Amino acid sequence: MGFSWLWLLQWPVRALVLLIVSALPLGVEVDSFGVALLSAAVIGLLGTLLVLPLKAVLALPWAITSLGGLIAPVTWLYNWLITVILFALAAWLIHGFRLRKGVVSAVLGAVVYAGLSAVILGMLGLEVSATRASLLMSTTPLG
């Protein structure tokens, strides 16, 4: 099955995951399934469009703190920072998708959303092994 078909199948699943995240006491609020659908699409689109620019902006601090990639956990933290930024930006852009506790909700919501999405999509056999964003985040160093 091609990437575009898998993405279309993933989209409503990711929207349901976002509704699950909003049901947890993390401070993430989503008004409806329609808002969740739009939010899931925007999160994916932002990830595709902004991963490289965000990595460029964070390249110098990443290079210094990770000693040029020698300290792998630092790279992991910067990748999660990018995930949190994308999640928060989507909430800022979409009316009906809110982060009540600000940064705390963005961090917790992004981590739970990414983790639950990976588990559920994997269980359903819908996980794309190398989407553009995950390929970039896993193989391209920040610097």
Disulfide bonds with the S-S distance in Angstrom:
none
